[in-house]
Each structure stands twice: as structure tokens, then as C-alpha cells.
Amino acid sequence: MAATRLKRRKFPTINEEFYYNQLENGMTVFLIPKESFKETLAVMSSCFGSIDTNFTVNGKKKSYLAGIAHLLEHQLFEMNKQKDAAYEFTKLGTESNAYTTFDKTIYYFSTADNIKKNLDLLQEFTSQINFTDMSIEKEKKIITQEFNMYQDDSDDYLYQVILSKLYPQTSLAEDITGNRDSIDKLTKNNLEENFHYFYQPENLTLLVAGDFDVKRVYKDIVTTQRQLPDRPKFEIKRSPLKLLPITPTSSMQMDISISKLAVGFRFNFIKKKPKSLIKERLLLKLFFLLLFGWTSEHYQQWYEDRKIDDSFELKIEVSTSYQFVVILLDTKEPIAMSNKIGQTIKKFKTDTNLSASHLQTVKKELYGDFIRSLDSLEALSSQFIDNLWGEETYFDFPTVLQNIEIKDVLEFGEKITKEMQLTDFTLFPK
């Protein structure tokens, strides 16, 4: 594998830059030098998440049970000679972790030294499998306990139920960990197949951010990738989520002290590959923040009237596969609040919160959040990985944000509310 030349992009307005290249084996590398930091953080990301259970491989249909990406994430830490990657990181004095999202699996470490050894370890354990039937069964028990814990947490349960109502009979309706039955039925063969499908280099991105020598680190990565075993290539085509009718309003009782409400909005506004995924995400976020963010009149009035408290939260997700918003809150008036939220959306055209001046206030807040994220390697790395879209990266965020005007938000609101679907779910105290 030849060490092809690194490319460089500079962003003078935010005083940032990064280097990048796609290696000959297909893996993409991003290097973000941050000299003011005394540590380095590296992320290995696979485009394989909890929603990836139905797809075709070289034209053949494949279907797997919920939770497979998460179980594979846990099992990859099993290395040869009964070594554990997490323990190996600890021996190097390094913090490490991993997590699975709807569309990605992320492995990362943070260290102040031994960058090469840590990078070698990260690349090694994510490039080969060494798990056994025994290690899988042991991990299944741990994950089932994790699942039970989520089910007992009222906030986690509330969020999972509203997703299952928005996306019934799809992988989004399942917890990222899967469920008791699916976890139990996943096999070693299932894990091996999905490793080969989704951990091929073309599906991987390696990001390094912090205080390091760019040329040396890049050379080390190229050398390590050359030494790793070849992995077969597969053509993967993901099956789109089936948008079945959402399930209607429902409720249940739980051992809690105050009612918990989730109002879910399902959209389908990305019909084809957008020019800017950041813009699509920002438009949806701005639309909802203008109406329901803490600077809005609605939020301030509801808070003053004690209809809501600090638990009020917006969860906004936009990808090419799904677009939804969930509003979560503790309230003594769940039925009334669900109605108020729904009516606010329906009457947005005459809402005074959707003004140019309010937009500037919210944009300043989002820009401030962006600038603060540049001072956290963990936040920067997470956002950078999550906002890769063609030539677009997280560093394009300020430019995209600056160019959005109130007419863009209003036009976007007009578009998305035409086919928006809405449902809610309430947990009442026993």
C-alpha cells in the first residue's frame, strides 16, 4: 500500500484545518492537528449501526436480528491469545470506549502519549475477529442485563416506545441493544458475517485529533494498514426503512412520581441525496428551536406557568434513512401539553417566534455551541464523524449556518408539515 499524498483543507475564519486521504485499501483517514491540547483522541468509525439489519450483499438479500451491531461492538474487544483490547489500552495508560448508534459503531481512545502503540491497537482489534461461542454467550448475559436496565429507566423506556410508534416493525423500533429474544438468538456465524460485510476498510473512517506530528502519524497508519490481513470486499446495499402508518396515541402506568410525555414527529423530506446534510439538519433544528427552544415565547410561558420544567428536551435526528423529532417532558398535564405542542406546529405560519430577530438569537447560540465544541476533542471528533457528507465536513457548519435566513426556515416548515406524522406516548404514575 503506497503512502499516497495527504490532502489539506484550511478554514481561516475558525482557525482550523485538517488533513485527509483515502488509503489504497479504501479506509479514509482524517487528521486534525490541535497544538494547544496536551492529549490526542482517535476514533475508528464503521458505518454499521442498529438500523442495519436488512440489506443485500452482492445482490443477495440478508436479514439479521436486532442488536447485532451492538453485540459485535462488544465482541471485537476480544483479541487473540485471550487478550482484551480494553485492558491493553489500560496497560498503556489510555482511556478507551466504544458505542453503537443508529447508523454507526464508534471505537475511540484518548491519550497523552504512546500515540503509535494506541493507534496500532485500535486498528488491530477492529480489523480481525477472535471471539468464541463462550465469549459470545458471556457477553449476551451482560447485554441482556444492560437491556433490562434500560427498560427499568422511565426516560429510556419513554424514548424507545415513541420510536416504536413512529417506526413500527422496523429496526428503529428496537432498542440499539436489541431485545431479550434477539440477543439470545444471535450466533457466532451472524457476527462473523456482519464483521466481514461492515468492517471492510472502505466502510471505515479513522480520525485522529490533538497534539501530534501529522506526517509521522499518517506514515504509521499507512504502515499498520499494510501489515493487517486483507479483508474481502462486498457490495452492500441497505434496504430503506418501511414507513408504515404510525401507531396512535397510547399510555401506560409506571412507578414514577410525575407523568412523562413523549411527542414524536416523523418526516420524510430527504427523497434524494442532498447537497448539504448539515443544512437539512440545521433547518429542522432551527424550525423546532424557534418554536420550542428555551428562547421561544412558548417555552418561557409554559415554564412560568409550571407546565414544564428543566426536563423539557428536543431530540432531533436527520439522516438519509430517517428524519424525526421527539419532544420529551415531565408534566402534570400530559394530554393538554401534547395538544399545545401539536397545535403550535400546525399554526407555525402565524407564530411570532418565527422571526428574523429570533432566528439571529438562535443562530448565535448554535454558533457558540460550535465554537465550544472545537475546544473539546471528544465533542469535536464525535461531531466531525457524524457530519461527513461527500466533501462537506463539520468545519463547514458556520458557513451553512450563516447563510440560512428566516425565509428558508419558513419554506422548510411549509414543506415538512405537509407530510408530517405525529403521535404521542405518556407514562402515568401508578
N, C-alpha and C positions, 0 to 999 in steps of 0.2 A: 504494500500500500504506500503510494508516494505521498509525501507531505506536501500536498498542493497548497498554493499560496493563500494565506489568510486575507479576507476582505475586511474593510474597516468602514464604519459609519459614525459620523460625528454629529452631535446635537448641541451646537454652541449656545443656544438660548437657555438650556438647562445644564450646561457644562458637563455633559455626559457623552460617552462613546462606548462602542462595543466592537469586538472582532468576531467574525463568524466564517464558517465554511462547512460544506457537506463533504465528508470523507468519502473515499472511493468505495467503501463498503456500504455507504448510504446513510450512516449516522450523521446528524447535524450537531455542530459544536458552536456554542456561544460563549465568549469570554468578555466579562465586564470588569475592567480594572477599576478599583476604588482604593486609591492610595491612602486615603485618610483612615481606613479601617485597619485594625490590627489582626483581623481574622479573615478567613476565606470560607465561603459556603459553596458547595457543589450540589447540583441536582441532576439525577438521571430520571427522565420522564418517558414513560411509554404511553402511546395513545391507545390505551386499553382501560376502559372503566366499567362500572357496574351495568351500564346500559348495553354493553357489547355481548349479548347472548345469542343473537340471531344474525347470521351473516353468511356469505358464500366464500369458499376458499377454492381458488382456481375453477370457479364455476359450479362447485358442489355446495349444496345447502348444508349449513351446520347450525345446530341449536343446543344450547347448554343451559344448565340450571342457574338460578340467581345466586350471586355471591362468589362466582368462580374467580373473578379478577382479584377480589379481596383475599381469598384463600391462597391464591398464587403469590400475592404480595408477601404474605406471612411466610410461605414455604421457600421463597427464594433466599431467605437468610440462612437456610441450611446449606452449608458448604461441604466440600469433600473432607475426608478424614475426620468426620463428625465435628467440624468446626462450625461456629455460629458467627455470622457476619457482624451482628450487633456487639458480640463480645470482643471480636477482633478490633472493631472501632474503639471500644472502651480501652483496650490494651494500648492503643495509640494515643490515649488521652482525648478522644474525639467524641463529640455528641452526634448521634445519628438517629434517624427515624424514617418512617415511611407511612403513606396513607393512600387510600383509594378514593377517587371522586366518581362522578357520573361518567366522565369520559377519559380519565387519565389515572395512571398509577405513578406515584412520585416517591423516589428514594433520595434522601439527602444527608449530608453531614456538614458540620461546622467545626473548624479547627484553627488554631493559631500557628501551627507548624506541621511538619510531616505531610505537606500537601501531596507530594508524589505518592507516598505509601497509601494515603487515604484515597486518592483518585484511582490508583491501581485496584484497591479493594472494592471500591464502588463499581468499577467496570467489570471486575471479575465475577462478583456474585450475581450481577444482573445479566450475565451473558451465558450462564450454564446452569443446569439443574442437577441437584444431588439429593432431592428428597426421597423418602421411602414411604411405604404403606404405613409403617409405625409412626413416623414423624407426622404424616398427614392426619392420622386418627387422633394423635395427641393434640394437634393444633385445632382440629374440629371442635374438640371439647372446650378449648379456650374461647374460640369464636362464638360458640353457642352460648357460653356464659356472657360474652360481650353483647350478643343479640338480646338475651334476656334482660340485661341491664338497661339497654336502650328502650325496651318495651315497658319497663317499670318507670322510666323517666317520662313524666307527663308532657314536657315540651318536645322531646324527641318523638314521642308517640303521636302527638298532635300533628307535627310536620309530616311524618310518614303517612298518616291517614289522609291528609289533604292531598298529598301527591298521588296516592292510590285512587282518589276520587277524580283528580284531574286527568290522570293517565291510566285508566283501568285496563287490566290484563296486558300490561307492558312491563318491561324491566324497570321503568321509573316508579312503578307501583310497589316495588320491592325495596326493602332496606338494602343499603350498599353491602352489608354483611351477608345478605341472603335471608333465608328463614330456616327454622329448625329442620324441616324436611329436606330442603335443597342442600343445606350444608352437609347433612348426613349422607346424601346420595352422591355427592361429588366424588370422583375417583382419581386415582393417580394418573390414569390414561387421559382423563379430561384435562388435568393440569399440564401434562406434558404437551398435548396437542396445542393448547392455548399459548403456552410459552413459545413454541415454535412459530405460531401464527403472528403473535403480537410483540415478541421481543427480538424480532429480526432488526438489524441495525437501521433500516430505512424507517422504522416506526419509533426510533429512539432519538431523544434530544438530550445532549449533555450541556449543562450550563455551569460555568464557574464564575463567581463574583467575589471580589475582595482585593486584598493586597498580595499580588503575585506577579511573577515575570511572565508576561503574555507568551513570548516566543518559546520559553522553556516549557511552560505548561502545555502549550499546543503540541510541541515536539514529543513530549512524554505521552500525551493522549494518543497521538498517531502511532507511536511505538507500541503502546499497550494494545491498541486495537489490532495491530498487525499480528500480535502474538496470541490473541484469543482464537478459539476454534471457529471455523467457518460455520455460519448458520444458513440453513436453506431459505430461499426466498419464496414467498407465497403472495398471490394476488388476492387481497381481501376487499370485499365489497359489503359494507354494512347495510342491513335491511332497515328502512325507515320505521320509526315508531308508528304503530297503528293508532290513529286518532279516533278512538271510539267515543260515543257520547259520554260526557262526564256524568258521574253519579250525583243524584240530588242531595240537598241539604240533609244532614243527619247529626245525631248526637249520641253520647253515652255518658255514663257516670264513672267517676274515678275518685280515688282517695286524695282529694286536693282541697284547698281552703277557699279558692275563688275560681269562678268559671274561666275557661281558656277558650278563645275563639281563633279559628284559622279561616281566613277568606282567601280563596285561590282563584287566580285568573289565568286561563290558558289562551295562548296566542299561537298563530301560525303565519307570521309575517315574513319569514325568510323562505321564499319559494325557490330561489336560485342562489348561487354563490355570490354574496355581497362584495362590493369593492372594499368596504371597510367594516369589519366586525366590531371594532371599537365604537364606530359611530352608531351602529344598531343598538349596542349595549347602552351607550350614553343616552340615546334618545328615549329608550324605555325607562332608564333610571331617572332622567330629568323629568319626564312626564309624571312619574309617581312621586318623586321628591317634591315637585312643585305643589302637588295636591295633598300629600300626606306626610312630607318630611317635617322635622321639628320647627322649621322656619315658616310653615304654612299656617294660615288662619285656622284651618280645621283642627290641626294638631293642637295649637295653642288653646283653642276654645274647649276642645274635648278634655284636655289636660286640666284646664282651670275648673271645669265642671266635674272633675274627678271621674269621668267616664273611662279614661285610660290612665296608665301610669308609665313608668320607665321601661316596662316590659314590651311596649309597642315596638314592633320590628318589621322591617321590609326585607324580604329575601327575593332577590331578582336574579334570574338565570337566563342567559341568552347563549345559545349555540346554534349551529345549523340544523341540529336534530330536534331541539326543543326550545321553547321560549315561554316562560311563566313567571308570575309574581305571586308571592304568598305574603299576606299580612297577618302577623301573629300578635295577639294581645291578651292580657289578663283583664277581665272586665266584669262588673256586676250586671251589665246589661248586654249580653252577647247578641240577642236577637235584634235589639234596637241598633247596636253598633254595626252589625252586618248589613242592615238596611241602609244606614247612613253612608257606609263605605261604598256600597253598590250604587246608591243614588248620586254620590259625589262624582263617580266615574261617568255615569250616564249623562250628567249635566255639565261636563267639563267645559263645553264651548262658552258658557256664560260665567265661568268661575273666575273671579278676580285674582286668584292665586296664579293663574297662567298669564303673567305679565312680564314685560321685558325687564323691569326693575327687579322683580323677584328672581327671574332667571339669572341675572347677573350675580345676585347674592348666593344662589345655589352653586353656580359655576365657580365662584371664588372659593367656596367651601370644598368643592371637589378638587380644585387645583391645589389647595392647601394640603388635602389628603395625599395627593400625588407627590408633592414635594417632600412630605414627611416620609413617604414610603421609600424614597431614594436614600434615606438615612438609616434604613433597616435592611440588612442583607436578606433576611428571611422574607420580609414583605416584598422587596424588590424582585427576588428570584421567583417567588410564587406568582406575582403579577406578570412578570416577563414571560414565564412559561405559558400562562393562561391567555396571553394576548398575542400569541404568534399567529399571524394570518397572512400568508403569502409574503410580501415584502414588508408588511406592517408589523410593528412591534410596540411594546408598552411605551417606549420613548416618543412615539407619535401621539400619545394621549393629549398633551397640551394643545397641539395644533388642531386636532379634531375637535376638542372641547371649545376652543376659542372661536371656531368657525360656525358653531351651532347658534342659530338665532331663534327667537320665540316663534316665528312663523314655521320653522322646521319642526318644532315640538308640537305645535297645533296641527300641522298637516299629518304628522306621525300619529297623534292621538286620534285624528279622524280615521286614519287607515286601520289602526289596530282595534278600535272599538266596534267596527262594523262586523267583525267575525269573532270577537272576544267571547269566551265562555266563562261563566262564573259559578262557583259553588262554595259552600262553607261547611265547617265541621266544628262542633262545640263539645268540650268536656265540661260536664257539670259536677259539682261536688256531690258526694254521696249523702 
